[in-house]
Amino acid sequence: MANMISTAHMCTVVVLRSPESDWPLILAANRDEMLERPWSPPARHWPDRPEVVAGIDNLSGGSWLGVNDHGVAVAILNRTGSLGPLAEKRSRGELVLEALDHADACDAASALSDLDPNAYRTFNLVIADNRDAYWLAGRSGATSISVETLPTGYSIFTSSDRNDPDKPRVDAYLPLFEDAEVPDPKAGDWSEWVRLVSDRTGASRDEPMCIVSDYGYGTVSSSLIALPPPAPGAVPHWLFAAGRPDITPFEPIDMTAMQPAQVS
């Protein structure tokens, strides 16, 4: 089993877009990483970016997933064969923070599409708010970053393209998410999505959602995020498991703690 999974180093991001619903965007993200790589849970870690709530990679200072006070959510994933940093490349975690500098997903996607993809190792970047959602891909040898609008419905990203049926994880779990009961964030009911992001062997033994290995690599955290529609005082919901989701409880991130307007 370890040898089979070792070829599939990847995170997973699941996006459900339903613009007319009470929760226009719902996102699940499992982070798969070397276990010894240090990180800290989502918080306002950056004094120069007080509107950003995100996990911090303590090695690079960047992030893999974050939300800002404008309601923009951003997640980044490695593409195939690009696990870990390279000395001559910039950290992909910077892209999450740069996207979160913007007040809406459209502006963020437009700004980042102008960057040089060869400055980074290859990546998939998801940028979304309660109106729009985009997938930016930095592919090997490309002269520009590609940008695609995410359609209504389900999108799953791993280390390849959106909903790639050649990826066992996508092939196994996309229909399960499509058939699962949609979470009710207001009621705190994420039960079926928790079950899916915690699954180790049930759907895909080649590439389970929650990875456990004997070589120092695995799923190190999991997030469930819901973006509300525009409304006064509306706040995103974020549940975070600070470890393997099959054995670590999901706890709410306080999205209102130390907002800029509240800082004395």
C-alpha positions as CSV (number, residue, x, y, z in Angstrom):
1,M,0.0,0.0,0.0
2,A,2.8,2.5,0.9
3,N,4.5,2.0,-2.4
4,M,1.2,2.6,-4.3
5,I,0.4,5.8,-2.5
6,S,4.0,7.1,-2.6
7,T,3.6,7.9,-6.3
8,A,0.5,10.1,-5.6
9,H,1.9,12.9,-3.5
10,M,-1.0,15.4,-3.7
11,C,-3.4,17.5,-1.7
12,T,-7.1,17.4,-2.5
13,V,-9.6,20.3,-2.9
14,V,-13.3,19.8,-3.5
15,V,-15.4,22.8,-4.5
16,L,-19.2,22.9,-4.7
17,R,-20.5,26.0,-6.5
18,S,-24.2,26.7,-6.2
19,P,-24.6,30.5,-6.6
20,E,-28.3,30.7,-5.9
21,S,-28.1,28.7,-2.6
22,D,-27.7,29.9,1.0
23,W,-24.0,29.0,0.7
24,P,-22.8,29.8,-2.8
25,L,-19.5,28.1,-2.3
26,I,-18.5,25.2,-0.1
27,L,-15.0,23.8,-0.1
28,A,-13.2,20.9,1.4
29,A,-9.4,20.6,1.5
30,N,-7.1,17.9,2.7
31,R,-3.4,18.9,2.9
32,D,-1.0,16.1,2.2
33,E,2.6,16.9,3.2
34,M,5.8,15.5,4.7
35,L,5.0,15.1,8.4
36,E,8.1,16.9,9.6
37,R,7.4,20.1,7.7
38,P,6.4,22.7,10.3
39,W,3.1,24.6,10.1
40,S,0.6,26.4,12.2
41,P,-3.2,26.4,12.0
42,P,-5.3,29.2,10.3
43,A,-5.0,32.6,12.1
44,R,-4.0,36.2,11.3
45,H,-0.3,35.3,11.1
46,W,0.8,38.3,8.9
47,P,0.9,41.8,10.5
48,D,1.2,43.3,7.1
49,R,-2.0,41.4,6.0
50,P,-4.4,41.9,8.9
51,E,-7.4,40.9,6.8
52,V,-6.0,37.4,6.0
53,V,-6.9,34.2,8.0
54,A,-4.8,31.3,6.7
55,G,-2.6,28.4,7.7
56,I,1.1,29.3,7.7
57,D,3.9,27.1,6.4
58,N,6.6,27.9,8.9
59,L,9.3,26.8,6.5
60,S,8.5,29.3,3.7
61,G,6.2,31.8,5.4
62,G,3.5,31.3,2.9
63,S,0.2,29.4,3.0
64,W,-1.7,26.5,1.4
65,L,-5.2,27.7,2.2
66,G,-6.8,31.0,3.4
67,V,-9.8,33.3,3.5
68,N,-9.8,37.1,3.8
69,D,-12.3,39.4,5.4
70,H,-13.8,40.2,1.9
71,G,-14.9,36.6,1.6
72,V,-12.2,35.4,-0.9
73,A,-11.0,31.8,-0.4
74,V,-7.8,30.6,-1.9
75,A,-6.2,27.1,-2.0
76,I,-3.0,25.9,-3.8
77,L,-2.0,22.4,-4.7
78,N,1.2,20.8,-6.2
79,R,0.9,19.4,-9.7
80,T,2.4,16.0,-10.5
81,G,6.1,15.6,-9.7
82,S,6.6,18.9,-7.9
83,L,6.4,18.1,-4.2
84,G,8.5,20.4,-2.1
85,P,10.6,23.5,-2.7
86,L,13.4,24.2,-5.1
87,A,16.1,26.7,-4.3
88,E,15.8,28.5,-7.6
89,K,12.0,28.8,-7.5
90,R,9.8,31.1,-5.5
91,S,7.5,29.5,-2.9
92,R,4.0,28.6,-4.2
93,G,2.6,29.6,-0.8
94,E,3.2,33.2,-1.8
95,L,0.5,32.9,-4.4
96,V,-2.1,32.3,-1.8
97,L,-1.2,35.4,0.1
98,E,-1.0,37.5,-3.1
99,A,-4.5,36.3,-4.1
100,L,-5.8,37.2,-0.7
101,D,-4.6,40.8,-1.1
102,H,-7.6,41.3,-3.4
103,A,-11.2,42.1,-2.5
104,D,-12.8,39.7,-5.0
105,A,-12.0,36.5,-6.8
106,C,-12.2,38.1,-10.3
107,D,-9.5,40.8,-9.5
108,A,-7.3,38.2,-7.8
109,A,-7.4,35.8,-10.7
110,S,-6.7,38.6,-13.2
111,A,-3.7,39.9,-11.2
112,L,-2.1,36.4,-10.7
113,S,-2.6,35.4,-14.3
114,D,0.0,38.0,-15.3
115,L,2.7,36.3,-13.2
116,D,5.5,34.2,-14.7
117,P,4.6,30.5,-14.2
118,N,8.2,29.5,-14.5
119,A,9.1,31.4,-11.3
120,Y,7.3,28.6,-9.4
121,R,7.1,24.9,-9.3
122,T,3.9,23.7,-11.1
123,F,0.6,24.3,-9.3
124,N,-3.1,24.4,-9.3
125,L,-4.6,27.4,-7.6
126,V,-8.3,27.8,-6.7
127,I,-9.6,31.3,-6.1
128,A,-13.3,31.8,-5.2
129,D,-15.8,34.1,-3.5
130,N,-19.6,34.0,-3.3
131,R,-20.0,35.1,-6.9
132,D,-17.1,33.8,-8.9
133,A,-14.6,30.9,-8.8
134,Y,-11.5,30.3,-10.9
135,W,-8.8,27.6,-11.5
136,L,-5.3,28.9,-12.3
137,A,-2.8,26.3,-13.5
138,G,0.9,26.8,-13.7
139,R,2.1,24.0,-16.0
140,S,5.6,22.8,-16.8
141,G,7.0,24.7,-19.7
142,A,4.0,27.0,-20.1
143,T,4.6,30.6,-21.1
144,S,1.6,31.8,-19.1
145,I,-0.7,30.8,-16.3
146,S,-4.0,29.5,-17.6
147,V,-7.3,30.7,-16.1
148,E,-10.6,28.8,-16.2
149,T,-13.9,29.7,-14.6
150,L,-15.2,26.9,-12.4
151,P,-18.7,25.8,-13.4
152,T,-21.7,25.3,-11.1
153,G,-21.5,22.0,-9.4
154,Y,-18.6,19.9,-8.2
155,S,-14.9,20.3,-9.0
156,I,-12.2,18.1,-7.6
157,F,-8.5,19.0,-7.8
158,T,-5.5,16.9,-7.0
159,S,-2.2,17.0,-8.9
160,S,-3.7,17.2,-12.4
161,D,-6.5,19.0,-14.1
162,R,-10.0,19.6,-12.8
163,N,-12.1,16.4,-12.4
164,D,-9.4,14.3,-14.1
165,P,-10.9,10.8,-14.5
166,D,-7.4,9.3,-14.8
167,K,-6.7,10.1,-11.2
168,P,-8.0,7.3,-9.0
169,R,-8.9,9.7,-6.2
170,V,-11.0,11.8,-8.5
171,D,-12.6,8.8,-10.2
172,A,-13.6,7.3,-6.9
173,Y,-14.6,10.3,-4.9
174,L,-16.3,12.7,-7.4
175,P,-19.4,10.6,-7.6
176,L,-19.5,10.1,-3.8
177,F,-19.4,13.8,-3.3
178,E,-22.1,14.3,-5.9
179,D,-24.3,11.7,-4.2
180,A,-23.6,12.9,-0.6
181,E,-26.0,15.2,1.3
182,V,-24.9,18.8,0.9
183,P,-23.5,20.3,4.1
184,D,-25.7,22.6,6.2
185,P,-23.1,25.0,7.7
186,K,-25.6,27.1,9.5
187,A,-26.8,23.9,11.4
188,G,-23.2,22.7,11.8
189,D,-24.0,19.6,9.8
190,W,-21.0,18.5,7.7
191,S,-21.3,14.8,8.5
192,E,-21.2,13.3,5.0
193,W,-18.3,15.5,3.9
194,V,-16.4,14.7,7.1
195,R,-16.9,11.0,6.4
196,L,-15.5,11.5,2.9
197,V,-12.5,13.6,3.7
198,S,-11.6,11.1,6.5
199,D,-11.9,8.0,4.3
200,R,-8.7,6.0,4.2
201,T,-9.5,2.9,2.2
202,G,-13.2,2.7,1.4
203,A,-13.4,4.3,-2.0
204,S,-10.0,4.3,-3.5
205,R,-7.2,2.1,-2.1
206,D,-4.7,3.5,-4.6
207,E,-5.4,7.1,-3.6
208,P,-7.6,7.5,-0.5
209,M,-8.7,10.9,0.6
210,C,-6.9,10.6,4.0
211,I,-3.3,9.3,3.5
212,V,-1.4,7.3,6.1
213,S,2.0,6.0,5.2
214,D,5.1,4.5,6.8
215,Y,7.6,6.9,5.1
216,G,6.9,10.2,6.8
217,Y,4.2,11.5,4.4
218,G,0.5,11.8,4.8
219,T,-2.6,14.0,5.4
220,V,-1.6,16.6,8.0
221,S,-4.8,18.7,8.2
222,S,-8.3,19.1,6.7
223,S,-10.6,22.1,6.2
224,L,-14.3,22.6,5.5
225,I,-15.2,26.2,4.4
226,A,-18.5,27.7,3.5
227,L,-18.9,31.2,2.0
228,P,-22.2,33.0,2.6
229,P,-24.1,35.2,0.1
230,P,-23.6,39.0,0.3
231,A,-25.3,40.3,3.5
232,P,-24.4,42.7,6.3
233,G,-22.3,40.9,8.9
234,A,-22.1,37.7,6.9
235,V,-19.0,35.7,7.9
236,P,-17.5,32.6,6.3
237,H,-17.6,29.3,8.2
238,W,-14.3,27.4,8.6
239,L,-13.9,24.1,10.4
240,F,-10.4,22.8,10.8
241,A,-8.9,19.5,11.8
242,A,-5.3,20.1,12.9
243,G,-4.2,16.6,12.0
244,R,-5.5,13.5,10.1
245,P,-9.2,14.0,9.8
246,D,-10.0,10.4,10.6
247,I,-8.7,10.8,14.1
248,T,-8.7,14.6,14.7
249,P,-11.9,16.5,15.5
250,F,-12.9,19.5,13.4
251,E,-13.0,22.7,15.3
252,P,-14.3,26.2,14.2
253,I,-11.8,28.9,13.3
254,D,-12.9,32.2,14.8
255,M,-13.1,34.3,11.6
256,T,-14.0,37.5,13.6
257,A,-11.1,37.4,16.1
258,M,-8.9,40.5,15.8
259,Q,-10.4,41.8,12.6
260,P,-8.8,45.1,11.6
261,A,-11.7,47.2,12.8
262,Q,-11.5,45.5,16.2
263,V,-7.8,46.0,16.7
264,S,-7.1,48.7,19.3
